[in-house]
Amino acid sequence: MHKIKLDSIRIDGGTQMRVVIDQPTVYSYLESMKEGAVFPNLETTFDGATHWLTDGFHRYHAYKLLGVKTVEVTATQGSLDDAIIAALFVNGRHGKPLTIEDKRNKVKRCLGIEKYKNASNYEIAKICYVSQSFVAGERNPEIKEKQKNSRKKSAVNYAENIDKNETLSKTVTSPTSSLNTTPSVNPYEGSAPDEAEIKAAEMALEADQEAMYKLLESDEPLKTAHEEIKRLNHINAQLEIRIQGLQNERNAAVALVKQLQKQQDKKK
């Protein structure tokens, strides 16, 4: 372990395997640090002149915002290439879970290293903490396309099942139905997002990520950062309400199907 200047740690050597730094995580760490929480040491690879950060990027940015000058690091001797390899092994079982794009980036980076380009899918998967099928899909476009089609088929099947449930729901609540049931009111009916809404949500997420990068790279006051957090928390609260609505809609459909089934069983 060493205590070194935070500014002496390099983060521009390609050792960051995440596609983006998660802003809420950075500020969550920042608030915890203000309250006296003790975090694990940053991990670096030291090549004799430079400490390359391999693990702890969210903590690093939180320290930056807090104005910390020196930090404890756990350093390992090695080159920048060694640092990149070390970075491939982190974040698989701790820290903020990796996104699909993060995992793709790790596999791509791993396959670009000479010693691993001919490694088995099992070995790459073990290093990057992903499934062997995920590695196979990233290596072979045809396999990746098959996996994509399989996911689409699953989504279509799920949508068809929802449609069937809605049809049964209408049968149960219809005034002309032969079953004596009381129509139930679903306050979330019609709230399922369409393709345009999903695309808009993706664009909003990209915009938030871009804003986060600019914020972390700037010298703006902490007050500005706090306002950004409040804005994102508001958006997050709205999304949580929407998700809850969708879950309630699904639960209502399932309940109606079960009710119909019981009534059909009684008639038999």
Secondary structure by P-SEA (a helix, b strand, c coil): cbbbbcccccccccccccccccaaaaaaaaaaaaaccccccbbbbbcccbbbbcccaaaaaaaaaacccbbbbbcccccaaaaaaaaaaccccccccccaaaaaaaaaaaaaccccccccaaaaaaaacccaaaaaaaacaaaaaaaaaaaaaaaaaaaaaaaaaaaaaaaaacccccccccbbbbccccccccaaaaaaaaaaaaaaaaaaaaaaaccccaaaaaaaaaaaaaaaaaaaaaaaaaaaaaaaaaaaaaaaaaaaaaac
